[in-house]
Amino acid sequence: MHFEEENRTITINGDSVAPGQNKLLRIEIARLPTGTLIDIPVHVFNAKKKGPTVLLQAGLHGDEINGVETLRRMLENRDLNISKGAAIVVPILNVFGFIHFSRDVPDGKDVNRSFPGTKTGSLASRIAYHYTQEILPQIDFGLDLHTGGGQRHNFPQMRYTEGDEMSLKLAMLFNAPFAFASNLISGSFRKAAHKLGKPIAVYEAGESMRFDESAIEIGIKGIKNVLFGLEMLSDKPEQIQSISLEYRKWLRAPWAGMFIPEIKNGKRMKKGQLLGMVTDTYAKKHKKIKAPFDGHVICINHQAVVNQGDALFHVGR
């Protein structure tokens, strides 16, 4: 990409950021029962030279804090002083969920199943509506940072939309250990953005409510990889090689019991290899979980006591 002209002014919630300016803006959402105003902090870095506008966001689920810390460190270390285009950085989208250590907002609804939202709907729907109106029109594409839900630990991986060349390019530029296409989910931010022609790639790493230093470091390098690849940063970051997965499968608990994994997350597996076992509490019987094919483990459930049908391993080849 080659750009010569001056960049455009970015306007969010009535506040403008001219080319060459960096600003912290806020999108007002709602108030707590105490009357305290809750808003979404939005950092805007707008270079003078024209280029793409990239969204970097985390905290769409309030308990997924690895992405929040990834963007916080980048802001603290001034890693986002771009030379071209603009970066819109939202470290915590779901502020309500973050405050309550929850995936959802207080009414139990998932913001990432509420897009594009409505102005007079539920709290989750209102957050989605304001975000859709204020942020999505400004961007060309974006990176959405997540972790595994519950006790599931995702080994660092990029997910893109099949058939969307730009989301694939973002995933490949990011260079996480694994990358694969994933379906668009109804009501999700990625699907709403896709309908508006705004490609989004998703970084999944770690698990909820726990910092994972490796996931954070890979996330920072990956974002820099993308910005460098789009000619928005001049310093070339460290490169790694992604493994593209064409097929994925969840391995589930055959019965309830204690789950004991026998392989580390991210490791290569061989067909028939012991991955773990589910055993009863009386040491009378156990069921081995074996690799169904040659491939890699990309997620492990860290829940020690599981029910029949619980997802234990996410594997791919």
DOPA-916563 format. One line per 10 residues: number of its first residue (from 1); their letters; for each residue x, y negated, z of C-alpha. Coordinates in pm, 1 decimal. Layout:
NUM	A	X,Y,Z  ...
This chain:
1	MHFEEENRTI	0.0,0.0,0.0  127.1,-344.4,-89.0  -31.2,-665.5,38.4  78.5,-1022.1,-22.3  -211.5,-1248.9,76.8  -292.3,-1384.9,419.5  -495.7,-1157.9,644.1  -862.9,-1223.3,721.8  -1011.7,-1365.0,1040.6  -1170.5,-1102.5,1264.6
11	TINGDSVAPG	-1485.5,-1199.4,1453.2  -1623.4,-990.3,1739.0  -1910.8,-1097.0,1962.8  -1886.3,-1450.5,1825.7  -1516.5,-1484.5,1912.2  -1269.6,-1520.1,1623.1  -908.8,-1405.2,1589.7  -727.6,-1584.5,1307.4  -431.8,-1439.7,1112.1  -120.6,-1449.7,1330.3
21	QNKLLRIEIA	-319.5,-1435.7,1656.3  -352.1,-1168.2,1926.3  -649.8,-1187.0,2162.2  -834.4,-992.3,2430.3  -1207.8,-1007.0,2359.0  -1506.4,-849.6,2535.3  -1834.4,-700.0,2416.8  -2103.4,-749.7,2680.8  -2314.6,-436.1,2726.6  -2523.1,-433.6,3046.7
31	RLPTGTLIDI	-2514.1,-491.0,3421.7  -2484.2,-255.2,3715.9  -2774.2,-247.7,3966.0  -2565.1,-491.4,4173.5  -2570.2,-742.0,3888.6  -2205.8,-688.0,3796.7  -2157.5,-735.8,3422.5  -2004.7,-441.3,3234.8  -1827.9,-517.4,2909.3  -1596.1,-337.5,2669.4
41	PVHVFNAKKK	-1243.6,-486.8,2649.6  -1122.2,-518.9,2289.1  -761.5,-609.4,2208.0  -713.8,-756.4,1860.6  -373.8,-785.4,1690.3  -411.9,-977.5,1364.5  -95.8,-1018.4,1156.2  -49.1,-1301.4,906.8  17.4,-1068.3,612.2  -283.8,-899.4,460.8
51	GPTVLLQAGL	-329.3,-527.8,521.8  -577.1,-269.5,650.4  -769.0,-307.3,976.1  -724.5,0.9,1193.4  -929.7,90.0,1501.0  -749.2,264.3,1787.8  -996.0,375.1,2053.0  -1019.4,600.7,2357.7  -1256.0,665.7,2646.4  -1563.5,739.5,2435.6
61	HGDEINGVET	-1615.9,1005.5,2700.3  -1541.3,841.3,3033.7  -1358.2,1137.4,3187.0  -1116.3,1180.5,2895.1  -834.8,966.7,3029.2  -527.7,1079.1,2831.3  -624.9,852.7,2542.0  -686.9,564.4,2782.2  -334.4,599.6,2919.8  -188.6,639.6,2570.1
71	LRRMLENRDL	-328.0,304.4,2457.2  -251.1,138.0,2792.2  117.7,227.6,2757.7  127.2,102.0,2401.7  -23.7,-229.0,2511.1  215.9,-255.1,2805.3  520.7,-176.6,2588.7  406.6,-409.8,2310.7  411.1,-126.3,2059.4  129.1,-285.4,1859.1
81	NISKGAAIVV	297.3,-601.8,1733.1  215.1,-515.8,1373.7  361.3,-693.0,1071.1  65.9,-642.1,832.6  -308.7,-602.0,863.8  -487.1,-582.0,1197.4  -524.2,-337.6,1485.0  -837.5,-336.5,1699.4  -759.3,-151.3,2023.2  -1031.3,-28.6,2259.9
91	PILNVFGFIH	-872.7,166.0,2550.1  -1208.2,237.0,2724.1  -1524.0,249.0,2516.1  -1751.9,415.6,2773.0  -1677.4,191.6,3071.5  -1977.3,326.1,3266.3  -1854.9,685.3,3233.6  -1499.3,583.5,3323.5  -1616.9,416.4,3644.9  -1816.5,727.4,3744.4
101	FSRDVPDGKD	-1548.3,985.0,3637.3  -1807.1,1117.2,3395.2  -1829.0,1219.7,3031.3  -2165.4,1045.7,3006.6  -2334.1,723.2,3119.5  -2537.6,715.4,3446.5  -2860.2,832.2,3280.2  -2685.6,1152.9,3168.7  -2675.4,1071.3,2798.1  -2365.0,1114.4,2583.0
111	VNRSFPGTKT	-2259.0,796.2,2400.1  -2093.9,1016.1,2136.3  -2433.2,1166.7,2050.6  -2612.1,829.0,2043.9  -2472.7,655.1,1732.9  -2565.2,434.4,1553.1  -2783.6,345.6,1852.0  -3066.8,99.3,1903.7  -3077.0,-244.7,2061.9  -3359.4,-156.9,2304.1
121	GSLASRIAYH	-3289.6,213.8,2360.3  -3122.0,402.8,2644.4  -2798.2,274.7,2793.9  -2593.6,514.3,2577.2  -2788.8,404.5,2270.1  -2732.6,36.3,2349.1  -2357.1,88.1,2389.3  -2350.7,269.4,2054.2  -2560.4,-3.6,1890.9  -2341.3,-295.6,2003.4
131	YTQEILPQID	-2026.9,-106.2,1908.1  -2167.0,-18.5,1565.9  -2266.4,-380.7,1504.6  -1951.8,-549.5,1637.4  -1663.1,-311.2,1560.9  -1743.5,-89.6,1263.3  -1797.0,-375.1,1013.0  -1447.3,-505.0,1092.3  -1243.7,-189.6,1029.3  -1120.1,8.3,730.4
141	FGLDLHTGGG	-1049.5,330.2,922.2  -960.0,446.0,1270.7  -816.2,692.3,1521.2  -1038.4,823.5,1802.3  -852.9,971.3,2102.8  -1014.6,1257.0,2300.4  -930.9,1546.2,2533.7  -1091.9,1883.0,2590.8  -1413.4,1877.1,2793.0  -1456.7,2039.6,3133.3
151	QRHNFPQMRY	-1168.3,2274.2,3211.3  -1070.9,2322.4,2847.0  -717.7,2215.6,2761.4  -663.6,2124.9,2396.1  -311.3,2159.6,2265.8  -238.6,1834.7,2071.8  -431.1,1851.7,1744.1  -578.8,1626.9,1476.8  -927.4,1672.6,1333.5  -1042.3,1521.7,1006.3
161	TEGDEMSLKL	-1355.1,1528.1,790.6  -1346.4,1780.7,508.7  -1365.8,1608.5,170.1  -1266.7,1270.0,317.4  -924.3,1199.8,171.4  -846.3,905.0,398.7  -925.7,1088.9,723.3  -704.6,1372.6,598.0  -427.8,1122.5,521.6  -457.7,973.2,871.6
171	AMLFNAPFAF	-432.1,1320.1,1026.3  -127.7,1408.3,817.2  44.3,1077.5,894.1  -20.9,1128.9,1266.1  174.5,1458.5,1257.0  33.9,1628.2,1567.4  137.2,1993.6,1616.8  -190.6,2114.9,1458.5  -442.6,1969.3,1213.2  -769.3,2099.1,1071.6
181	ASNLISGSFR	-1103.1,1992.7,924.1  -1401.0,1980.4,1161.0  -1769.9,1925.3,1101.4  -1941.9,1592.9,1154.6  -2172.5,1609.0,1459.5  -2511.8,1440.2,1452.6  -2512.6,1118.4,1655.7  -2134.0,1107.2,1685.1  -1921.2,798.1,1634.4  -1726.8,972.5,1357.0
191	KAAHKLGKPI	-2043.2,1057.4,1162.5  -2181.9,703.0,1198.4  -1851.1,562.1,1075.6  -1841.2,815.2,789.5  -2186.7,702.1,670.2  -2053.4,345.7,653.9  -1747.0,452.5,455.6  -1509.0,410.4,752.1  -1286.5,722.6,774.7  -1199.9,838.2,1127.2
201	AVYEAGESMR	-947.4,1100.6,1238.6  -973.6,1242.9,1591.5  -679.6,1323.0,1820.1  -762.6,1592.3,2078.1  -509.1,1664.1,2351.1  -514.7,1776.1,2712.9  -818.4,1811.2,2936.8  -1054.4,1574.1,3115.2  -952.6,1389.1,3435.3  -588.4,1497.4,3413.6
211	FDESAIEIGI	-288.4,1323.1,3262.2  -82.1,1537.5,3026.9  254.6,1373.1,2967.4  328.2,1566.5,2650.2  -16.2,1483.2,2504.8  34.4,1114.1,2584.2  382.2,1102.8,2429.9  268.5,1285.2,2115.3  -27.0,1045.8,2095.3  197.2,739.1,2108.2
221	KGIKNVLFGL	431.5,880.8,1843.1  134.7,980.0,1627.5  -19.9,633.2,1633.1  316.7,482.9,1543.8  346.7,736.7,1262.0  13.2,621.2,1120.8  94.3,250.2,1150.6  435.7,305.5,990.8  280.2,509.8,710.5  35.7,226.1,642.3
231	EMLSDKPEQI	326.9,-24.0,635.3  195.5,-199.5,945.6  505.5,-124.0,1157.2  864.0,-147.2,1036.6  1029.8,94.1,1280.6  1022.1,454.0,1159.8  909.5,682.2,1445.2  1019.0,1035.8,1519.9  870.8,1294.1,1284.6  734.5,1640.8,1360.1
241	QSISLEYRKW	568.3,1891.5,1129.5  195.6,1962.5,1157.3  61.8,2314.8,1112.7  -260.4,2309.3,909.0  -523.5,2557.5,1023.9  -768.9,2691.4,766.1  -973.1,2914.4,999.7  -1062.2,2887.2,1369.7  -1246.9,3107.1,1617.5  -1353.7,3091.6,1984.3
251	LRAPWAGMFI	-1283.4,3402.1,2192.9  -1544.8,3439.9,2468.0  -1575.6,3620.8,2800.5  -1721.3,3971.1,2750.8  -1858.9,3960.7,3107.6  -1844.9,3742.3,3419.6  -1542.1,3753.0,3645.9  -1198.3,3607.4,3708.4  -1018.7,3481.0,3398.9  -641.7,3531.3,3383.7
261	PEIKNGKRMK	-466.9,3394.3,3071.8  -147.0,3569.8,2964.8  -27.8,3329.3,2693.0  67.2,2962.6,2696.2  -131.0,2706.0,2503.0  6.3,2618.5,2160.1  194.4,2945.7,2123.0  200.5,3168.0,1816.3  11.8,3497.5,1858.8  24.3,3830.9,1678.7
271	KGQLLGMVTD	-280.8,4040.1,1593.6  -355.9,4272.1,1886.5  -140.5,4072.6,2131.8  -275.4,4042.9,2486.9  -395.6,3686.3,2541.5  -561.3,3732.6,2878.8  -814.3,3934.4,3074.5  -1138.7,3903.7,3266.4  -1150.3,4111.6,3584.4  -1404.5,4166.5,3859.2
281	TYAKKHKKIK	-1328.2,4050.3,4213.4  -1301.2,4409.4,4341.5  -1014.9,4512.5,4111.2  -1232.1,4796.5,3977.4  -1244.7,4700.6,3612.7  -1101.7,4451.1,3369.1  -1143.4,4361.2,3004.1  -847.5,4261.7,2790.4  -875.6,3971.0,2545.3  -660.8,4040.7,2239.2
291	APFDGHVICI	-562.3,3827.4,1941.1  -795.2,3897.6,1646.3  -532.9,3791.0,1390.1  -188.7,3635.9,1350.8  -213.6,3266.6,1433.6  -192.5,3012.3,1713.6  -367.1,2936.0,2042.5  -489.1,2574.3,2034.6  -709.9,2560.8,2346.0  -730.5,2751.2,2676.1
301	NHQAVVNQGD	-1010.3,2733.2,2932.5  -855.4,2667.8,3275.7  -1171.6,2769.5,3461.3  -1067.8,3057.7,3689.1  -1417.6,3201.5,3742.6  -1614.9,3245.9,3419.9  -1956.6,3364.6,3310.8  -2034.3,3601.9,3028.4  -2008.9,3418.0,2696.2  -1787.4,3134.0,2823.7
311	ALFHVGR	-1531.5,3011.1,2567.5  -1184.5,3122.0,2680.7  -947.2,3066.4,2387.9  -969.4,2859.9,2070.4  -745.0,3023.1,1812.0  -663.8,2942.8,1450.4  -457.9,3056.5,1155.1
